C-alpha cells in the first residue's frame, strides 16, 4: 500500500460493508498487551509487534490496586490475579538500623474503593496478560525501521524486510519508543513539534533491580506472613534508598535507587537503556552489597544475601527517566504508556497508568464509525488525551512526591516528617486523588463497584459500539 498524506476522501457508508479499523500495536509491554486484550474482546482486528525475540522475566515487583481491579474483573482475570498476588496493607519506611520510621497504610481500601492492592512480580502479570492474546496476533522479532501514515492508512516497515499495514498505529513501545521517534521526526520537519518534546528524557536516578529464586521460610520468615512486606529503607549518609517486597511465590523482589548528583549524573550519562535488561550491574552490586534488609529472622541480612540468591540474568541496571510529553497523537498514530508519559518506577504507577490508557483508547477506538477516515480517528485520539491527561498529571505528581520522599534532599526530609505526622484523615484525602480513578471498558459488562467512595466520572464510558445499517435490497450490513 502506498500511503498518501494528501488523501482526504470520505467513505460512502451506505454502499460499503461494515468494517472495523485494523489496529497495529508496536510494543508487547503491559500497555500494548492490555490494549490487545480489549480490542480482541471488542471484535476489532489488531496485531501486536514486539522487537525482541522472546520476553525475559526481568523487573521487580509491581503494585496493582483498586484502579485496575474493575478492568481485571471485566477481562475475567481478577481471580487469577488475586491468586498470584500478595495482599499489601502498608508501605513501611525504615532507617538503616532496621527501625520503622513510619508506614503508609492501605487497610480498608476494599470497603472504601471496592478493591485491595496486591504485589505481584512483573513476570507473573506479564504472563497473565500474554495468555489472553491469541497467539497468531502477536509477532516477536519485529523491530520498526520506518512508519508512514496518511488519509488512506498506516504502513510500518521492519528490519527483517517485512511490512504491516492498517488503519491505526499505536506506539506502546516504551520510553524510547520507535513509533514516537518516527512520529516526532516528521512533526519536527513540519515545525509542528513543541520544543520540549524534542528534548532528551531527563533522569535523576539509576536503579538496580532483581528478584530472587524461591526462598525458604526458615531463611526468611517474613515470607510466611499473609501480607506482603513492602519495606523502603532510607540511607543515613548515602545517596541511596532501597526496598524489598515479598511475593506469593516466596520470592523477594528488590531494588536499590541511586540519587544522582551533578557529578554522578555525568558518570551515568553514558548509560542509557531503553529496556529492562542485563548489563552494567556488577559495579553497583558491589557498592550496595552491605545495605541492611529485614528478613523477619534473627540473622542480620543484607542486600548481598539477596544478590546471592538472584540469578545473574535477573539483575539489571536501568535509568529511571521522568517526563510527560505534550504530543500524544497525530493523524492515525497514537501513543500510550511510557511512550507518552514516563514515570519513575519507584512511584509504582507506570503499569497501572499504561492500563488506564489502554482502557480509554479502546473505548474511543470501539466508538469509531465503520470505515473511519483520518479526521475521525484523530478526533478520537484528541478525546483520549483529554480524558487521560489530568489523571496522568496527578499520577506524575504522586510519583515525584514518592521519589522525593525516599530521597536525601532537604525536601525529602521535610516530606518524610510531614507523612510521619500526617493524620489518617488527611492521608485518605490524598489517596482519593488517584483511587477514585477506576476506569472500565464501555463495551464489556460493567464490573460491580461497591466502594463507598464512588468512581470519578469517566467520559468514554458512555461511548456506544457502532451499529451497522442494513441495505434493504441485499439484507447485508453496510
KOLLUMZA-969594 format. One record per residue (C-alpha): x, y, z. Coordinates in steps of 0.02 Angstrom, whole numbers, plus 50000, padded with zeros to 5 digits. Last residue first. Example, Ala and Ser with C-alpha at 12.3 -4.5 7.8 and 13.67 -1.06 7.14 Angstrom:
% KOLLUMZA-969594
506844994750357
506154977550390
This chain:
% KOLLUMZA-969594
488364991650268
487664975550336
486834964550205
484954962350183
485274964949995
483894977049945
483554982950123
485384988050148
485664985550334
486474998550446
487924992950553
487844997650736
489285007150811
489805002150989
489245015251113
490285027951209
489615032251382
491115025051473
492245036751373
491815051451487
492305042851650
491595051451804
492565047551963
492235030952046
491165030852204
491895031452378
490895018252473
491675005752354
490474992652288
490994993252105
490084979952004
491044976451845
490204983351691
489794971051552
491014974751412
490894988251276
491205003151392
492844996351459
493095001951638
494055015651727
494365016251916
495015033751951
494345037052126
495975029752191
497095043652124
496585059952206
495635049952336
497265044652416
497695062352469
496035064052560
496335047552648
498055053452706
497245068952783
496035057952880
497455046952940
498285062153022
500005066652950
501445065853073
502575053452983
502005059852814
502515077652858
504195072252926
504525061552773
504135076152658
505285087752757
506705075152746
506455073252559
506365092052533
508055093552620
508715081052494
509105062752527
507745053552433
506345041552484
505035055352500
505605064252341
505285048352242
503555047252321
503185065452280
503775063052100
502615048152080
501145057452156
501425072352040
501575060951888
499995051651938
499075068251955
499665073751784
499195057051708
497455058951783
497265075951702
497965069951535
496835054751518
495155061251460
495895074951350
497135062551278
495765050451228
494675064551158
496095070051045
496375052050991
494535050450944
494655066550842
496195059450755
495205044050704
493755054350639
494925065450537
495845050450467
494265042250400
493315028950493
492675014150388
491345009350518
491085022950647
492315024750792
491635020350963
492745005050981
494265015950951
493735027851090
493365013951214
495005005251171
495935021651199
495125023851369
495525006151426
497285005951353
497745022351436
497155015551604
498235000151576
499765010851544
499285020451701
499275004351802
500994999251742
501835016051774
501075019851945
502285011752068
503125027952122
504835019652120
504535016051935
504915034451893
503555039251772
503665040351583
502175048151494
501955046951305
502905031151256
502885025451437
501045021051420
500105025151260
500485033951096
499385037550945
499595037150755
498185039550628
498335058550609
499445064150752
499485058250931
500205060251105
501165076551089
501435085551255
502585072651331
502545068651517
504325065151577
505265055151706
506755043851674
507335030051790
508875022951704
509085004351724
510284991851800
509884973451788
509864957751894
508824943351828
510224936851716
511324934251870
510044923151954
509584930552124
510014920852282
511744928452305
511054945752264
509754943552401
511074939252532
512134953652468
510654965152503
510994962452687
510424950452821
510514952153009
510054934553062
508694933353192
507284931153067
505974942652992
507034946052838
507384964552858
508714972452747
510384980952778
511504988352641
513144978752634
513034973852449
512644991352386
514264996752302
514754979252242
513064976752160
513304993752076
514914987551996
514064971751934
512544979851856
513104987251690
512254972951599
510554964651587
508954972351527
507374982151567
507314991051401
507765008151331
509455008351416
510525023551444
512245022551521
513365036151451
512525048751565
512965038351718
514625046451762
513985063651713
512495061351828
513705056151964
514475073551959
512865083651958
512175072452095
511195056852059
510025047952177
510485029452172
509005017752188
509114999852251
507844986652205
507164970552275
505864957352237
505914943552366
505244926652313
504084915452412
502964913852258
501624924152346
502814938952344
503864948052473
504434965852445
506134974052467
506674992152452
508215002852432
508695021052454
510365028252406
511325044552412
512245039452570
512305046352747
510775038852829
510055028752685
508175026752683
507485009152675
505805005552594
504894989952652
503494980752564
503064965652670
501684956852576
500284951452691
499934933552742
501614931952829
502604916352786
503834926152678
504304936252833
505174920652899
506624922452776
507884908352798
506704896352884
505324901352764
506364895052618
506714905852466
506044904952288
507364912252169
507694930452198
507054945652106
508124959752041
508304978352017
509724990952014
509145008751989
509775024851917
509115041851970
508935059751911
508375057051732
507815068451591
507205061151426
508045070451285
507245086551219
506185086551060
504555085951157
505025102051247
505165111351081
503345107551035
503285097950869
502315105250722
503755113150625
503455101050479
505185093650500
504835092050686
503195083150652
504075070350542
505425066850670
504135066650809
503165052550727
504705041950696
505345044850873
503635041150946
503475025050848
505235019750896
504775022151078
506235025851194
505145026251349
504135011151298
503455002851142
501595005851155
501525016150995
499815013050921
499565013850732
497795014550661
497085009650490
498194995150443
499754989850353
501194978650400
502874976550314
504254963550309
506104966250272
506764959050435
507104976750499
505254980850497
504204992650392
502615001050455
501165007050349
499665017250403
498045021150312
497165030450171
497245048450232
499055046850281
500325037250382
502095031250360
503235021550475
505065016750468
506275004450547
505194995250673
505984979750751
504904964350734
505734949650822
504094944250901
502364944050822
500724943650919
499024940750840
499264922350796
499484917950980
497774924651026
498094936551173
497424931951347
498974921751389
500064937251368
499104946151506
499424932551635
501234930651579
501544949251604
500724949051775
501864934851828
503464941651751
503194958351841
503084950352013
501454953452103
501034964752250
499184966852282
498024981252323
496254979952389
494604982752299
492974992452309
493705009552349
493175011852531
492724994052577
494184985452493
495295000152538
495064996652723
496904994852764
498045004452647
499305011152774
500805022252742
502085017452872
503265026552989
505075026453049
505225007653075
506965002953135
508104992253026
509605002353087
509755009252911
508065017652929
506355010652890
504835015952788
503425003252781
502175003052639
500554995952703
499134983452679
499784973052535
498924957152480
500044945052386
499704941452204
499544925152108
497804920852174
497234939052161
497734939451977
496864922951943
495274929452022
495384945751925
495674937851754
493934938351676
494274953751569
492904963751655
493574958551825
495344963751779
494674980551720
493714982951883
495284979251985
496374991651890
496165007351996
495754996852150
497564991052167
499044984952066
500834985352129
502274978252027
503804969552098
505474967652010
505884967651827
506554954751707
505724938351658
506414938451480
505204940051336
505744932251174
506314938351004
506324956851049
505554969750933
503744966750977
502314968450852
500494966550905
499124964150775
497334970150785
495584967050716
494174974350824
492984961450897
492794971151059
493524956851161
495044956451048
495204975351058
495204973951248
496534960451255
497634969651129
497514985751230
498064976351385
499504968351289
500124985151225
500014993351396
500924979651493
502274977651360
502084969951188
502624985251088
502004991450920
500124989550906
499364989550731
497474992350736
496294987450595
494764998750588
493074990050596
492224986650431
490374986850389
490124983950203
490154999350092
488645006249998
487805017150129
489455021150213
490015032050069
491785034950130
492525052450129
494125056050035
495555065850112
497075058250027
498515070650038
499505060150159
499645046350029
500245029750096
500625017349957
500005000050000
